[in-house]
Amino acid sequence: MSTLNAVFKRELVLAFRQKSELLQPVMFFILVISLFPLGVGPGPETLQKIGPGVIWVAALLSALFGLERIFRDDFADGTLEQQMLSGIPLSLVVLLKVAAHWLVSILPLIVVSPLLSLFLNLTSAMYTALLATLLLGTPLLSLLGAIGVALTVGVRKGSVLLSLMLLPFFVPLLIFATAAVEAAALQLPYNGQLALLGALFLLALALSPVATAYALKVSQN
């Protein structure tokens, strides 16, 4: 446990040392949502209708900014190879790296989302549903993204390839999340959509660390 704690603390320390990369997802998220009402017009009904989709698309694209950093530096300096040889299950190391990525890159997006939802005229019921979908869905972004990063970690300029690989898998997540918020706007129950998001998250939590660890071993060889 002490070794795993050390790995987790190291990930957080390294993330906060790279402050420019750390701020990129948050700044992109804020800029997209702040500028969007200027592009489509200030009509409150229009903004309320498209607001959940805008926030989710902005969160999805913002998450792609920090994904490549999960394994990039450790792969380049040989730390990843040492972790493979340390005797610690690589899947646990992967899970810690993904958790650190979510905390430093995606959690700030959720923290600032209440303020940004005001720009899009979301009601309290809509924002409650939106917050629930973000809390369930954004960890899924990190878990699925880790697999893509592991497959492309040895590829030079693999960020474009990573985006092309991951975006099709994010489509169902986007559909279920926006459907939940739309149901809340109509004062309809949205437990079914949240249950689907929760099931996808648990499935990814069980399978993604193992798949990512295998992909890293293949990339390392």
Order of alpha helices (4+ residues) and beta strands (2+ residues): alpha-alpha-alpha-alpha-alpha-alpha-alpha-alpha-alpha-alpha
